[in-house]
Amino acid sequence: MKPLFTEYCKITKEDEMTLTIPEQFNFAYDVVDRIAKEEPNRQALVWLQDESCALYKQTQVHKRVFSFGELANLSTQTALYLTACGIRRGDRVMLLLKRHYSYWYTLLALHKIGAVALPAVYMLNDEELSYRIETANISAIICLGEKELCDKVTSAVKKSKNTASCRLFSIDQDFLGFERLDTAISTYPTHMMRIETKKEDPLLLYFTSGTTGRPKMVLHDGRYPLAHIQTALLWQNVRDGGLHLSIADTGWAKASFGKIYGQWLCGSAVMAYDYDVFSAMRMLEAIRLCKVTTFCAPPTIYRFFVKNNLLEKGFGQVEYAATAGESIHPAIVTQFFNMTGLNIHVGYGQTETTILAADFVGKPVRIGALGKPSSLYRPIIVDAEGKECAPEQPGEIVIPRQNCCSIGLCKSALSSPNGTEDAFYHTGDIAKKDKDGYFWFIGRIDDVIKSSGYRISPFEVENVLIQHHAVMECAVTGVPDEQRGFVIKATIVLRNGYAPDNATTNMLRNFVKEKTADYKVPRIIDYVHTLPHTFSGKIRRVAIREQDQSEQGA
């Protein structure tokens, strides 16, 4: 059968995309069940479990391949079971399933019911889980049956105000206080009457990663999956009959970008590489073993591949590579290309949106840039007065609220805040546009450093430091200074074989001075074993600044 995106999407020669969506569109029924009916044995999901997983020694099967027919049946059985347990249209259900294959059929089951799925990251502590349970008014939690995870959930529910109404389910293992979902569904039929839903019904609820403050809720509706046709087809370049791997925990919004919607609509199967402890070598082995054709990962993953010289044997059958999450340093892109012959295609988006700018298929890659703006949302760069910036003038990336496609944007992006007349959805990201229309990332509004009258992008300095063979990872922040306003601080993770001493510090300062202007040379260099990251892999510069403030106040 032809990929189903062709029934909802038209693309012109200029990559202008228009989407047409039926009033009662539901991804689970209209895509997954449709493929299952016409081609039930078609490969949908390849799941491979790494030896680092907590449940690895307790289970016998470490690789499973699911067809669309199997996922359609499992999701129907799960929908009927959850309905029998009282889950209804509009109820909010948290999913804490890591990278386990059960995520796919439980998510589809919630779509069939019309319930709202809240995928959450397993690394959250009980306080963070409790905050989400209360804020989102969670009705049920479906959790992988690991003791540590189930203990946190139990503690979080006890701390929240809606303890009595929150029902708990476990997967893969029994746990006290949890109902075992994956065994209970086996007694339910594989056919059900379609539950009426509408395309603008709530579908997915995420919490932002909280790089600068308390996470906030982001709600997407039933049209959201179709907006990811652009993600999969025009950025990740997935192909009919291919296998796509995006490295992401299912609690991240990036899982929706790369692990289900757009890929299946475009005819590609998806791979789930299930691991708890990252090993670059084992990940490469998994990519080769499963014959991945398109690959997407955060910059951190590529950095490990390149810095540890792990690509001598090539990159398996991968035909196309992409990255998102934060800006990737040009030096890594260049070295990766030299090792594999593949460019790394950058994509830029947010939890509140889909892809806003990217190295879209067929467009020249400009190393270091974010790519060109999406024709679906038409983001622009504006100054403090809201006027569109001239080329090379820094400003904020915004989406004009009028005359842009609303499909794939969360509700807060569509409505003006607090009843004001703000014409834009504000991303909070600073960038500039060159004369050819490419966006170039500068930093978050809160991350830009003002020192001695200069505005300095942390990324500019990080981009130089990461080129040095001593540097594994780095983050640049500003430290308050009476004379200069702020001075530049570099927090660095060194590669093995380098000592955090004065000789290394002088070597790195001289290296930066040779590569860029004097005012960008770090005056403070701090060496650490690891940098603070969000659950989606972004460096939390705010955490470094907070630590500095705490030490100064002590």
Secondary structure in CASP SS format (residue, H / E / C, confidence):
PFRMAT SS
TARGET T0000
AUTHOR 0000-0000-0000
METHOD secondary structure of the structure
MODEL  1
M C 1.00
K C 1.00
P C 1.00
L H 1.00
F H 1.00
T H 1.00
E H 1.00
Y C 1.00
C E 1.00
K E 1.00
I E 1.00
T C 1.00
K C 1.00
E C 1.00
D C 1.00
E C 1.00
M E 1.00
T E 1.00
L E 1.00
T C 1.00
I C 1.00
P C 1.00
E C 1.00
Q C 1.00
F C 1.00
N C 1.00
F H 1.00
A H 1.00
Y H 1.00
D H 1.00
V H 1.00
V H 1.00
D H 1.00
R H 1.00
I H 1.00
A H 1.00
K H 1.00
E H 1.00
E C 1.00
P C 1.00
N C 1.00
R C 1.00
Q E 1.00
A E 1.00
L E 1.00
V E 1.00
W E 1.00
L E 1.00
Q E 1.00
D C 1.00
E C 1.00
S C 1.00
C C 1.00
A C 1.00
L C 1.00
Y H 1.00
K H 1.00
Q H 1.00
T C 1.00
Q C 1.00
V C 1.00
H C 1.00
K E 1.00
R E 1.00
V E 1.00
F E 1.00
S E 1.00
F H 1.00
G H 1.00
E H 1.00
L H 1.00
A H 1.00
N H 1.00
L H 1.00
S H 1.00
T H 1.00
Q H 1.00
T H 1.00
A H 1.00
L H 1.00
Y H 1.00
L H 1.00
T H 1.00
A H 1.00
C C 1.00
G C 1.00
I C 1.00
R C 1.00
R C 1.00
G C 1.00
D C 1.00
R E 1.00
V E 1.00
M E 1.00
L E 1.00
L E 1.00
L C 1.00
K C 1.00
R C 1.00
H C 1.00
Y C 1.00
S H 1.00
Y H 1.00
W H 1.00
Y H 1.00
T H 1.00
L H 1.00
L H 1.00
A H 1.00
L H 1.00
H H 1.00
K H 1.00
I H 1.00
G C 1.00
A C 1.00
V E 1.00
A E 1.00
L E 1.00
P E 1.00
A C 1.00
V C 1.00
Y C 1.00
M C 1.00
L C 1.00
N C 1.00
D H 1.00
E H 1.00
E H 1.00
L H 1.00
S H 1.00
Y H 1.00
R H 1.00
I H 1.00
E H 1.00
T H 1.00
A H 1.00
N C 1.00
I C 1.00
S C 1.00
A E 1.00
I E 1.00
I E 1.00
C E 1.00
L E 1.00
G C 1.00
E C 1.00
K H 1.00
E H 1.00
L H 1.00
C H 1.00
D H 1.00
K H 1.00
V H 1.00
T H 1.00
S H 1.00
A H 1.00
V H 1.00
K H 1.00
K H 1.00
S C 1.00
K C 1.00
N C 1.00
T H 1.00
A H 1.00
S H 1.00
C C 1.00
R E 1.00
L E 1.00
F E 1.00
S E 1.00
I E 1.00
D C 1.00
Q C 1.00
D C 1.00
F C 1.00
L C 1.00
G C 1.00
F C 1.00
E E 1.00
R E 1.00
L H 1.00
D H 1.00
T H 1.00
A H 1.00
I H 1.00
S H 1.00
T H 1.00
Y C 1.00
P C 1.00
T C 1.00
H C 1.00
M C 1.00
M C 1.00
R C 1.00
I C 1.00
E C 1.00
T C 1.00
K C 1.00
K C 1.00
E C 1.00
D C 1.00
P E 1.00
L E 1.00
L E 1.00
L E 1.00
Y E 1.00
F E 1.00
T C 1.00
S C 1.00
G C 1.00
T C 1.00
T C 1.00
G C 1.00
R C 1.00
P C 1.00
K C 1.00
M E 1.00
V E 1.00
L E 1.00
H E 1.00
D E 1.00
G C 1.00
R C 1.00
Y H 1.00
P H 1.00
L H 1.00
A H 1.00
H H 1.00
I H 1.00
Q H 1.00
T H 1.00
A H 1.00
L H 1.00
L H 1.00
W H 1.00
Q C 1.00
N C 1.00
V C 1.00
R C 1.00
D C 1.00
G C 1.00
G C 1.00
L E 1.00
H E 1.00
L E 1.00
S E 1.00
I C 1.00
A C 1.00
D C 1.00
T C 1.00
G C 1.00
W C 1.00
A C 1.00
K H 1.00
A H 1.00
S H 1.00
F H 1.00
G H 1.00
K C 1.00
I C 1.00
Y H 1.00
G H 1.00
Q H 1.00
W H 1.00
L H 1.00
C C 1.00
G C 1.00
S C 1.00
A E 1.00
V E 1.00
M E 1.00
A E 1.00
Y E 1.00
D E 1.00
Y C 1.00
D C 1.00
V C 1.00
F C 1.00
S C 1.00
A H 1.00
M H 1.00
R H 1.00
M H 1.00
L H 1.00
E H 1.00
A H 1.00
I H 1.00
R H 1.00
L H 1.00
C H 1.00
K C 1.00
V C 1.00
T C 1.00
T E 1.00
F E 1.00
C E 1.00
A E 1.00
P C 1.00
P H 1.00
T H 1.00
I H 1.00
Y H 1.00
R H 1.00
F H 1.00
F H 1.00
V H 1.00
K H 1.00
N C 1.00
N C 1.00
L C 1.00
L C 1.00
E C 1.00
K C 1.00
G C 1.00
F C 1.00
G C 1.00
Q C 1.00
V C 1.00
E C 1.00
Y E 1.00
A E 1.00
A E 1.00
T E 1.00
A C 1.00
G C 1.00
E C 1.00
S C 1.00
I C 1.00
H C 1.00
P H 1.00
A H 1.00
I H 1.00
V H 1.00
T H 1.00
Q H 1.00
F H 1.00
F H 1.00
N H 1.00
M H 1.00
T H 1.00
G C 1.00
L C 1.00
N C 1.00
I E 1.00
H E 1.00
V E 1.00
G E 1.00
Y E 1.00
G E 1.00
Q C 1.00
T C 1.00
E C 1.00
T C 1.00
T C 1.00
I E 1.00
L E 1.00
A E 1.00
A E 1.00
D C 1.00
F C 1.00
V C 1.00
G C 1.00
K C 1.00
P C 1.00
V C 1.00
R C 1.00
I C 1.00
G C 1.00
A C 1.00
L C 1.00
G E 1.00
K E 1.00
P E 1.00
S C 1.00
S C 1.00
L C 1.00
Y C 1.00
R C 1.00
P C 1.00
I E 1.00
I E 1.00
V E 1.00
D C 1.00
A C 1.00
E C 1.00
G C 1.00
K C 1.00
E E 1.00
C C 1.00
A C 1.00
P C 1.00
E C 1.00
Q C 1.00
P C 1.00
G E 1.00
E E 1.00
I E 1.00
V E 1.00
I E 1.00
P E 1.00
R C 1.00
Q C 1.00
N C 1.00
C C 1.00
C C 1.00
S C 1.00
I C 1.00
G C 1.00
L C 1.00
C C 1.00
K H 1.00
S H 1.00
A H 1.00
L H 1.00
S C 1.00
S C 1.00
P H 1.00
N H 1.00
G H 1.00
T C 1.00
E C 1.00
D C 1.00
A C 1.00
F E 1.00
Y E 1.00
H E 1.00
T E 1.00
G E 1.00
D E 1.00
I E 1.00
A E 1.00
K E 1.00
K E 1.00
D C 1.00
K C 1.00
D C 1.00
G C 1.00
Y C 1.00
F E 1.00
W E 1.00
F E 1.00
I E 1.00
G E 1.00
R E 1.00
I C 1.00
D C 1.00
D C 1.00
V C 1.00
I E 1.00
K E 1.00
S E 1.00
S C 1.00
G C 1.00
Y E 1.00
R E 1.00
I E 1.00
S C 1.00
P H 1.00
F H 1.00
E H 1.00
V H 1.00
E H 1.00
N H 1.00
V H 1.00
L H 1.00
I C 1.00
Q C 1.00
H C 1.00
H C 1.00
A C 1.00
V E 1.00
M E 1.00
E E 1.00
C E 1.00
A E 1.00
V E 1.00
T E 1.00
G E 1.00
V E 1.00
P E 1.00
D E 1.00
E C 1.00
Q C 1.00
R C 1.00
G E 1.00
F E 1.00
V E 1.00
I E 1.00
K E 1.00
A E 1.00
T E 1.00
I E 1.00
V E 1.00
L E 1.00
R C 1.00
N C 1.00
G C 1.00
Y C 1.00
A C 1.00
P C 1.00
D C 1.00
N H 1.00
A H 1.00
T H 1.00
T H 1.00
N H 1.00
M H 1.00
L H 1.00
R H 1.00
N H 1.00
F H 1.00
V H 1.00
K H 1.00
E H 1.00
K H 1.00
T C 1.00
A C 1.00
D H 1.00
Y H 1.00
K H 1.00
V C 1.00
P C 1.00
R C 1.00
I E 1.00
I E 1.00
D E 1.00
Y E 1.00
V C 1.00
H C 1.00
T C 1.00
L C 1.00
P C 1.00
H E 1.00
T C 1.00
F C 1.00
S C 1.00
G C 1.00
K C 1.00
I E 1.00
R C 1.00
R H 1.00
V H 1.00
A H 1.00
I H 1.00
R H 1.00
E H 1.00
Q H 1.00
D H 1.00
Q H 1.00
S H 1.00
E H 1.00
Q H 1.00
G H 1.00
A C 1.00
END
